[in-house]
């Protein structure tokens, strides 16, 4: 079985595959509305169940104030 070959210890279900698929799409910048369409959901609320916010994506968010201050420092050089 592929799960064993990949040395995955957790149980793998269709639900977990759909969840992982949707999460990876979201992490790669695909809009939630497109993911909703791909998964065939009528409601975006249903699609949100399959996705979660990853910590690595949270770390990518830049504070707008920091961006302004960086711009001021760059222009003073």
C-alpha positions in Angstrom: 0.0 0.0 0.0 1.2 3.5 -0.8 0.7 4.6 2.8 3.2 2.0 4.0 5.7 2.8 1.3 5.6 6.5 2.3 6.0 5.3 6.0 2.8 7.2 7.0 1.7 6.0 10.4 -1.7 7.7 10.6 -4.8 6.3 9.1 -5.5 7.6 5.7 -9.1 8.2 4.6 -10.8 9.9 1.6 -11.7 12.7 4.0 -8.1 13.2 5.1 -6.9 13.2 1.4 -9.5 15.8 0.5 -8.5 17.9 3.5 -4.8 17.7 2.6 -5.6 18.4 -1.1 -7.6 21.5 -0.2 -5.0 22.7 2.3 -2.1 22.4 -0.1 -4.1 24.3 -2.8 -4.8 27.1 -0.3 -1.1 27.2 0.9 -0.1 27.5 -2.8 -2.2 30.6 -3.2 -5.3 29.2 -4.8 -8.3 31.3 -4.0 -10.8 29.6 -1.6 -13.6 30.1 -4.2 -11.7 28.0 -6.7 -11.1 25.3 -4.1 -14.8 25.4 -3.4 -15.6 24.8 -7.0 -13.0 22.0 -7.4 -14.4 20.2 -4.3 -18.0 20.7 -5.5 -19.2 22.6 -2.4 -22.2 24.9 -2.7 -21.2 26.8 0.4 -17.8 28.3 1.1 -18.4 27.4 4.8 -18.2 23.8 3.8 -14.9 24.4 2.0 -13.4 26.2 5.1 -13.8 23.0 7.1 -11.3 21.3 4.8 -8.7 24.0 5.2 -6.8 25.4 8.1 -4.3 28.2 8.5 -0.7 27.0 8.7 1.8 28.6 10.9 4.3 29.0 8.0 1.7 31.1 6.1 1.1 33.2 9.2 4.9 33.9 9.4 4.8 35.3 5.8 2.4 38.1 6.7 4.2 41.3 6.9 3.2 44.1 9.2 2.1 47.1 7.0 3.7 49.5 9.5 7.0 47.7 9.2 6.8 48.0 5.4 6.3 51.8 5.6 9.2 52.1 8.1 11.5 50.0 5.8 10.6 52.2 2.9 11.5 55.4 4.8 14.8 53.8 5.9 15.6 52.8 2.2 14.8 56.3 0.9 17.1 58.0 3.5 20.2 56.1 2.1 
